[in-house]
Amino acid sequence: MFFGLVKEGEARKPRRKAVRTVLVVEDEPLVAFDNEHALVQAGYRIAATVDDYAHAARVIDAGGVDLVIADVTLHGKKSGIDVARHAGAQGLPVLFVTGRCPMDARALAVGCLAKPFAPRDLVAAIAVVDAVLRGVRQPKSPPGLSLFAPIS
């Protein structure tokens, strides 16, 4: 990784965040509320909070989402795995937030955060994902975060 030299008197411009707008896909209302609240407090914009594949796909297709955080188990016939496949087809990174990370998660997501987790751990996990997406040094990973190779 190359770090350019800053001339005396020049300020270093902060690198723009890769993740600013998040889609929350969670079927447990209290968990969804806690996630949304923690993310808003941390300065993220919430594109939507949805509990099924159909709603998630509509939000993804509308654009403006930088990261999808998805539980694996959702209401309806389709799961968070299906949401991840749809997001991946649109070039969107996915972070699974689930009690049990699926076997094929590495092919579908940038990482997996194990439930239960504290709201600060979700915020920290997104900061790690953001660093991976920007190709910069990663902050310390929170407990329960498994990081995979970023999707292209």
N, C-alpha and C positions, 0 to 999 in steps of 0.2 A: 504494500500500500504506500502511496506517495503522499507525503505531507509537504506542501509548498511552504517556503519561507515567507514570513511576513516582514516587509520592510519597516524600519523604525518609523513610528508615527502612524502607521496604517492599522486599522482595526480589523480583526478577523471577522468576517461575516458568518453568522451562524448558519449552518446548513439547514435547509428547509426540511421539515419533517415529511416523511413518506406517508405516515398515517395521521390523518386529521379527522376523517369521517369513518365511523364504524357502524356496521350492521350487526345488531345483536339478535341471534337466533337461539331462543331458549324457551322451553315449554313450561318451566316452573315459574309461576308469576312472581314469587318473592325473590328468587334468584335473578330473574330478569330485571326486576326493579332495582335490586342492589347493584347489579352490574351497570345498568344505565346510570344510576346515581353516581357511582364511583368514577365512571368515565367522564361524565359531564363535569364533575368537580375537578378532574384532572385536565380539563380543557379540551376534551374531544367533542366533536359534533356527532350526534346520534342520527344516522340516516333513518333508522326505524328500529323498533324492537318487535319481533314477530315470533310466532310459535309454531309455524309450519312451513313446509317446502314451498307451497304455492305463493305465499306472501313474500318469502325470502327471494324467490326467483324474480318476482315483479320488481322488487326494490333493486336487485342486482342489475336487471335489464334496464332500469331507469337511469343508471349511471350515478356517478358522484360518490361511490363508496371506495374507500382505500383499503379496508380490511373487514373481513367477515369473521366474527367470533361465533362459533356454532357448537351447541350441544349435539351429541350424536342421536339421542332419543328425542323425537319430536311428535307432536300430534299428527295424525293422519298416516297414510300408507308409506310416505317417503320419509327418509331420515336425514340427519345432518350429513351423512355420507353423500347423499344425493345433492344436498345444498353445496357441499365442497366440490363435487364434480361440476356442477353448474357454474360456480364461481371460478373454478379453474379454467373452464372453457372461455370465460371472459377475461382471463388473465389476472384475476383477483386473488391475493393471498388469503388463506384461511388459517385461523388458530382454533383448534378444537378445545373446548372447555367441557370436560366430561369425566365421569367417574372411572371409565375404562377406555383407554385410547384404542381405537380400532386397529386391526392388523395392517390394513392398507393405508394407514394414516400418512406414512412417509411419502407416498405417491400423491397425496391429496392436499397436504397442509404443510405449513412452514413449522408447525409445532403443535404441542398438545399440553394443556394445563390441567392437571388432575384436580378433580373436585374431591373434597371441599377445599376451597381456597379463600383467603381473606381478600377483600376488595383491593387492598394495596398490592397484593400479588398479581391480580389481573392487570392493574395499571403498569406494574413493573414488567410483566410478560409482554405487554404491547410495546413498551419501550425497547425491549430486547428485539422483538420482531422488527420494529422500526429501524433499529441500528443494522440489523441483517439486511433489510431491504435497501438501505442506503449504502451499505458496504463500509460502515464505520465501526470503530471499536464498540463492542457490546458492553452495556452495563452488567452488573452482577445479576445473574438469573435468580428469580424467586424460587422458593421450594415448590416442587411439583411440576416444573416446566421442563418438558423434553423438547429440544430444538432439533429440527431436521434441516436438511439442505433447502434453501429457499427455492420456490417454484420459479420457473423462468417466465 
